[in-house]
Amino acid sequence: MPNIKSAKKRVKVIATKTAQNKAAKSALKTTIKKANAAIDTNAANKEEAVKVAIKKIDQAAAKGLLHKNKAARSKSTLVKKLNAAN
C-alpha cells in the first residue's frame, strides 16, 4: 500500500481508468458479437450492424484500447464475413 499522497492518488486514478477501459472493451466485444450474429442469421440489418461495429473498433483504436493492426484485422474479418454472406 502506498504511503505517499501522490502514489495513493495514482492508485485511485488507475482503478477508475481500468474500470472505464474494461467497460469499453466489453461493449466493443458485445457489438462485434452482435454483428457476427447478424451475419450468421442473415438478418436484414447485418450491414448496419457491421457499420456500427467498425465505428466502435475505430473508436477503440483511437483511444488506445486496441492496437491499430488488431483493429484493422478485426474490421477486415467482419467485412470479409459480410461479403461472403452476400
N, C-alpha and C positions, 0 to 999 in steps of 0.2 A: 504494500500500500504506500502511495507517495506521501511524503511529508511536506514538500514544498507546495505553496499555494498554486503556482502556475501549473505544476505537474498534476495536482488534483483537478484543476480546470480541464486540462487536456484529456484526462480520463473521462470526464463528463461529456466533453465535446465529441470525442471519438465514439463513445457509446451512442450518442444521438445520431451521428453520421452513419454509423454501422447499421442502425435500425432503419434509417432512410434508404440506404443502399439496398438492404435486404428486401424492403418493401418494393422498391422499384424493380429489382431483379425478378422478384416473384410475379409482379404484374406483367413484366415483359414475357416471362415464360408462359403465363396464362394466355396472353394474347397470341403467342406463337402456336400454342396448343389449339386454340380456337380456330386459327387459320388452317392448321393441318386437318382438324376435324371437319371444317367446312369443305376442304378439298376432297377428303376421303368420302364424305357423304354426298358429294356433288351438289352442295347447297346452291341456291340461287345467288346468294350474296358472297360467294367464295372470292371473287375479285376484290370486293370491298374489304373483306377480312384480311386478305393478303396485303392490301394497300395500308391498312391500319397497322398491321404487324411490321411492315417495312418502316413505317414512320416511327414506331416505337423503338425499333432496332437502331435507327439513325440517331434518335434522341439519346438512347443509352450509350452509344458510342461517343457522342458529343460530350456527355457528362463524364466519360471515363469508366463507365460500368462494364463496357465490353471493349476489347481490343478492336481496332479498326478492321483487321483482317478477319477476325471472327464474325464481326458484323457483316462484312461483305460476303463471307461464306454462308452465313445464315440466310441472307437475302437471296443469294443465288440459289440455294437449295429450295427455298419456298417458291421462287419463280419457276424453277425447273419442274417442280412437282405440279404447279398450277398449269403450266404449258402441256405437260404430259396428260393431265386430266381433260384438257380441252381438245 
